[in-house]
Amino acid sequence: MAAESTPKEAPAITHPRLVTLYRRLVVCSALLGLVLWISPYVPLSMAPELLQLLDANGAGALAYEIAFAVRKYLPFAFLFAAIGLYFFTWWGRPLFVICYAVGFVMTIVGGFAVWPARDVALTFAVTLVDGAILALAFLPPLLKSLHVFRSNSRWNGRANAARRSPQL
């Protein structure tokens, strides 16, 4: 009997395409995050009763001043993390996770949350995109190749060459 050979299937997404997808998701997340950060400053056309409800945001907070300050500056940390994720720096992934952890804690201690529907929709979209980024950043095959990509990048090329060159 002749052994049947099964053809090997090509991967659904090749590594360069996966890197491109990953980077596009990072840019999309950063842009959506900036829109979400700016959205409270865009006037809403709402009834006065609904605007009064928005004033209740933060009621019952355990640490309102701290939560307010963190929520005000956390988008800058997310943007910094997005830059690190885009360029595959060693600090991009941990900073991204730390930002999410801090945001989670601030949501718990920040008190009552009142959001307009557009902010909820934007937050939902950002969370979905960020989940895809986390999956791509921490799971194979992209995870296995991040160290290779970083060592071949033009920013790390000089540092790696200096490490390999003999010292006199």
Secondary structure as UniProt FT lines:
FT   HELIX           15..38
FT   HELIX           39..41
FT   HELIX           48..54
FT   TURN            55..60
FT   HELIX           64..86
FT   TURN            87..88
FT   TURN            90..91
FT   HELIX           92..109
FT   HELIX           117..138
FT   TURN            140..141
FT   HELIX           142..152
FT   HELIX           154..164
//
